[in-house]
């Protein structure tokens, strides 16, 4: 069996493709059940964010699993294999492990070191667990990934200056305009990304913030947090007429199109900056052709973030060293676990023999008081444990090696373990 990762991300595909294979949180359960129901996949977890959709799987056969997951992506996005292949990447075993660890550490993000991804990795794992997609192997893998991501941020400065994609979007808007002070800012979306944007806006000096969201209660909660106000989602057009900056991060799909902007702004001569970081996009591409409108999206954000990459390259190199150490640690624990069932089986067989012998001598031991019986029990258990200790250690230490295979075969044969 192999651990594999197959996916599309911001390095390999344009936003238009990422939109087609993006999966909402509500849709993940059905997706995971569908994946583990395929012939070549034993376990599966899906990580779908604004920058990537990736399937992590434990595969019976790599090529069979690749075909299953490729077909899944084609069905998900309504794509032909020829459309998908140039953008699809795949890795297996140590390379797949290293990829997830780099993702969790923020090395593979559009904004190097961003913190949101660690929570997204945890969320993907929790959903896979809840749906029965993550069992022994993926549970071990994702636990190590979370530990690696935490270690990267604790031991290096990888996330020191930029905390999230939301924060980066506000920084980019600030740089584009020179200042956000005195600007009327409208935020569409009040989820985790919207909260990150609103908090970053306050940090950047914005004082006039309006929030709108399909669920008005969430908008109210966020507006209160940043001393802003809300506007009903149905009045989005009216709110557009009176803002200088629009930041969108809703999961509602396209909510702002060319017609809405033109109708709202009319002959408005004041410029409007739109920053859309939603996937699928909230703002239609042709909005950039509306008069006096500048539209920035995730592609612009990636280009903007890449300019600061060089400054943090030394930290990235330190994180890669941590990832390398953690991949090795994962491999050692995974191979040790391969021997664990055999070791447990060996001890169970020995304890069955021990109990049978005690039962055979039951009549001779009948005169013992409870304390003496406990002493005999402890004595016999101790003898078995000591006799099997060295063999157990060797089986675990040599797991995953040719010698380990020979040891395992010999133990199974000698002790008739099947």
ABEGO torsion letter per residue (X at the ends): XBBBBBBBBAAABBAAAAAAABBBAAAAAAAAAAAAABAABABBBBBBBAABBBBBBBBABAAAAAAAAAAAAAAAAGBBAAAAAAABBBBBEAAAAAAAAAAAAGAABABBGBAAAAAAAAAAAAAAAAAGABBAAAAAAAAAAAAAAAAAAAABAAAAABABAAAAAAAAAAAAAGBABGBBBBBBEABAAAAAAAAAAAAAGBABBBBBBABAAAAAAAAAAAGBBBBBAAAAAAAAAABABBBBABAAEBABBAAAAAAAAEABABBBBBBBABOBBABBAAAAABBGBBBBBAAAAAAAAAAAAAAAAAAAAAAAAAAAAAAAAAAAAAAAAAAAAAAAAAAAAAAAAAAAAAAAAAAAAAABBAAAAAAAAAAAAAAAAAAAAAAAAAAAAABGBAAAAAAAAAAAAAAGAX
